[in-house]
């Protein structure tokens, strides 16, 4: 088999007009005023929430636990997660303590501490009985795919996009965690991200070395991911 050798050239890409293509005006996502909650629900919509609820209940059942999680209860759980990022305490358990400096009435009235911990320990977005053994992020790929679909849905009409790596902080143990010297976030997961000029991320994929989901292995890891991003853009906005 002849090895393909390619030489990269540093230069600007000249955009060529496509015959017969009409640029569509931006959809109402960019013209309609929305609250932060309404914007969040465009991405974490009912389908995504139901996916999380279904697989969390399925995982709990496999552990002989009747979780009984519902969509509304999961949204309450998610609200506690968001609030805990604004009101910082050493551990989330302190929100349910009676000490005035730690107790949070909104959280304690919304959900019991033991119920929150039970949901947290059973949270899943995939069926553990049907995982791809080659894919190191098999437990998350379905959720990543759903979120990418929604990110792509609201991509503005632009000519130029940025593609680079981004770090998500994580200090636990996993085979795909990275240490990247010189980055603001040095420890965690590395994600490939395609974004607009203003920073709207329209496609992302976690780095795991050799990507089992790519069709372009012959181009190497970096180039194959860029081709995946370009194909996703073309499919979403032909």
Number of C-alpha atoms within 10 A of each C-alpha: 3 4 6 7 8 7 5 6 6 6 6 6 7 6 8 6 7 7 6 6 8 7 8 9 8 12 13 9 14 11 8 7 10 11 8 8 9 12 13 11 13 15 19 17 14 12 11 18 18 17 17 21 23 20 18 24 21 23 21 20 14 12 11 9 13 12 18 14 17 15 16 12 16 18 13 16 19 12 13 19 14 11 12 16 9 8 11 11 14 7 9 17 14 15 23 19 14 12 10 9 10 18 16 17 12 12 20 15 9 14 15 11 16 11 12 20 13 13 20 12 11 18 19 22 23 21 15 14 8 9 15 13 8 11 15 19 17 18 17 15 19 16 17 17 14 15 20 18 16 16 17 17 17 18 21 17 13 9 8 10 15 13 16 12 14 17 22 14 15 14 10 8 8 11 8 14 19 19 13 14 9 7 10 9 16 16 18 20 22 22 16 18 21 23 18 17 12 8 10 16 18 23 24 22 20 21 22 18 10 12 19 12 12 12 12 15 15 11 14 11 16 14 13 17 25 17 15 17 21 15 13 17 17 10 10 13 13 8
